[in-house]
Amino acid sequence: MNGHPFRTLPATGAPLRVIVVGAGGMGRAWLGAVLASPDTELAGVVDLDSEAARSAADAVGAPGTPTGTDLAALAAETGAEAVIDVTSPAAHLPVTLRALDLGLPVLGEKPAAASVAEALRLAAAAERSGLLFMVSQSRRYNRQLFRFRELAGRLGDLGILTTEFFLAPRFGGFRDAMAHPLLLDMAIHPFDTARFLLDAEPVSVYCHGYNPAWSWYAGDAAATAVFEMTGGARYVYTGSWCSPGLETSWNGAWRLSGAHGTAVWDGDTPPRVDANGTPSAENSGTPDGAESIEGALAEFVHALRTGTVPRGEIHENVMSLAMVDSAVLSATEDRRVHVDEVLDAAHREAIATADDTEREILASWSSVRTALTRPCPTG
Ligand SMILES: NC(=O)c1ccc[n+]([C@@H]2O[C@H](COP(=O)([O-])OP(=O)(O)OC[C@H]3O[C@@H](n4cnc5c(N)ncnc54)[C@H](O)[C@@H]3O)[C@@H](O)[C@H]2O)c1
């Protein structure tokens, strides 16, 4: 994979000292992951709400941890070396910009930012700082998914990938009021996984969003999207968040069809393959490695220690968000959307809203797609 070089931190043998910003539901999960990992040490917790930061540290059994509302002050006080940004999506841009400006590499929750334009600004800011900004797509860190990807190698040319996602969660709160709750809040996971499985990037999408008559959501709780991918494969996603009964897993149910056979994965149990007329149940040979956010955290620390560009490095990750925004635009305007159209519009918006040094970097990109995959010049 091409990648963007970034400054490494020497492997001293000491754990990486990390500040977690954002002490909500997912922030607490990250606090647990940081405390459990031998690679990291919890230096502090920051939240707009000082009481939320304090009670989150208490809740995860780390009551002595420094907490506060000011990242710069807590970073200076604690000598933190990196930031995990688990704030709400609207805060990803300011919080990650601030951390990079303080000289701290960042591991951020998905989505990279609230829009592709903001994500492009963060890619430029990462280039400017020479620091790593990696987005955690936790569902990529799944041993069965890695196995599924290996099995794809037996299928020859890959032509059709499908995901069915049918669940019926009753969240309450902001998702119930969103215009496209499924696409905006959840679909980035399978879209990102599709890129990983096909080793391909999105070219265009036609997406139909709709809301079944019995839905308890205000916006479209269901959608079907057909993506054309580079190399010609099609990725077809059909999902609903208001479909009780015989529900799929939270990873969705996957089928991959190639020239020599088919592989399937229900998202919960080991994938199966039938290639060249030979079916096999795949119960062994599952690769090692930490899963979910623990896997993302391990890859982040490894990247900082070695300079190996991780999956989820901001340039690599933007395309997953571009798939979401392209699908939403297609559903809204009821037409096929070329992803480059979304990237180009986001590029213009990013240039219009960036500061001077970000703008200079963004303006030097002749093509957004190329800038997202090409290694940037060193030195
Ligand atoms: N990977 C997954 O499976 C998964 C699951 C749930 C949530 N998430 C992601 O995690 C992130 C957080 O989600 P959540 O459910 O914990 O949200 P949440 O609303 O429960 O918590 C967000 C916290 O961030 C704080 N915050 C907001 N702006 C801030 C700022 N500028 N500075 C400091 N703190 C700020 C809020 O006060 C709040 O405590 C989101 O990006 C979400 O998409 C990922």
PDBQT file of the ligand as one rigid body, heavy atoms in Angstrom, charges set to zero:
ROOT
HETATM    1  N1  LIG A 401     -16.215   1.808  16.115  1.00  0.00    +0.000 N 
HETATM    2  C1  LIG A 401     -17.410   1.663  16.606  1.00  0.00    +0.000 C 
HETATM    3  O1  LIG A 401     -17.972   0.583  16.589  1.00  0.00    +0.000 OA
HETATM    4  C2  LIG A 401     -18.088   2.851  17.240  1.00  0.00    +0.000 A 
HETATM    5  C3  LIG A 401     -19.190   2.673  18.082  1.00  0.00    +0.000 A 
HETATM    6  C4  LIG A 401     -19.764   3.808  18.680  1.00  0.00    +0.000 A 
HETATM    7  C5  LIG A 401     -19.255   5.077  18.410  1.00  0.00    +0.000 A 
HETATM    8  N2  LIG A 401     -18.202   5.209  17.561  1.00  0.00    +0.000 N 
HETATM    9  C6  LIG A 401     -17.652   6.549  17.263  1.00  0.00    +0.000 C 
HETATM   10  O2  LIG A 401     -17.033   7.051  18.434  1.00  0.00    +0.000 OA
HETATM   11  C7  LIG A 401     -17.177   8.475  18.501  1.00  0.00    +0.000 C 
HETATM   12  C8  LIG A 401     -17.817   8.852  19.833  1.00  0.00    +0.000 C 
HETATM   13  O3  LIG A 401     -19.076   8.215  19.933  1.00  0.00    +0.000 OA
HETATM   14  P1  LIG A 401     -19.852   8.097  21.340  1.00  0.00    +0.000 P 
HETATM   15  O4  LIG A 401     -20.964   7.160  21.097  1.00  0.00    +0.000 OA
HETATM   16  O5  LIG A 401     -18.888   7.826  22.425  1.00  0.00    +0.000 OA
HETATM   17  O6  LIG A 401     -20.416   9.591  21.485  1.00  0.00    +0.000 OA
HETATM   18  P2  LIG A 401     -20.883  10.319  22.830  1.00  0.00    +0.000 P 
HETATM   19  O7  LIG A 401     -21.760  11.424  22.383  1.00  0.00    +0.000 OA
HETATM   20  O8  LIG A 401     -21.365   9.320  23.833  1.00  0.00    +0.000 OA
HETATM   21  O9  LIG A 401     -19.522  10.930  23.443  1.00  0.00    +0.000 OA
HETATM   22  C9  LIG A 401     -18.806  11.959  22.834  1.00  0.00    +0.000 C 
HETATM   23  C10 LIG A 401     -18.057  12.725  23.917  1.00  0.00    +0.000 C 
HETATM   24  O10 LIG A 401     -17.206  13.678  23.278  1.00  0.00    +0.000 OA
HETATM   25  C11 LIG A 401     -17.258  14.878  24.048  1.00  0.00    +0.000 C 
HETATM   26  N3  LIG A 401     -16.872  15.998  23.191  1.00  0.00    +0.000 N 
HETATM   27  C12 LIG A 401     -17.560  16.515  22.151  1.00  0.00    +0.000 A 
HETATM   28  N4  LIG A 401     -16.856  17.539  21.613  1.00  0.00    +0.000 NA
HETATM   29  C13 LIG A 401     -15.701  17.638  22.302  1.00  0.00    +0.000 A 
HETATM   30  C14 LIG A 401     -14.576  18.498  22.199  1.00  0.00    +0.000 A 
HETATM   31  N5  LIG A 401     -14.489  19.449  21.265  1.00  0.00    +0.000 N 
HETATM   32  N6  LIG A 401     -13.567  18.320  23.081  1.00  0.00    +0.000 NA
HETATM   33  C15 LIG A 401     -13.628  17.366  24.056  1.00  0.00    +0.000 A 
HETATM   34  N7  LIG A 401     -14.694  16.525  24.186  1.00  0.00    +0.000 NA
HETATM   35  C16 LIG A 401     -15.705  16.668  23.318  1.00  0.00    +0.000 A 
HETATM   36  C17 LIG A 401     -18.685  14.972  24.536  1.00  0.00    +0.000 C 
HETATM   37  O11 LIG A 401     -18.807  15.830  25.653  1.00  0.00    +0.000 OA
HETATM   38  C18 LIG A 401     -18.979  13.503  24.859  1.00  0.00    +0.000 C 
HETATM   39  O12 LIG A 401     -18.656  13.204  26.216  1.00  0.00    +0.000 OA
HETATM   40  C19 LIG A 401     -17.995   8.871  17.264  1.00  0.00    +0.000 C 
HETATM   41  O13 LIG A 401     -17.123   9.274  16.236  1.00  0.00    +0.000 OA
HETATM   42  C20 LIG A 401     -18.701   7.570  16.872  1.00  0.00    +0.000 C 
HETATM   43  O14 LIG A 401     -18.975   7.489  15.478  1.00  0.00    +0.000 OA
HETATM   44  C21 LIG A 401     -17.607   4.125  16.999  1.00  0.00    +0.000 A 
ENDROOT
TORSDOF 0
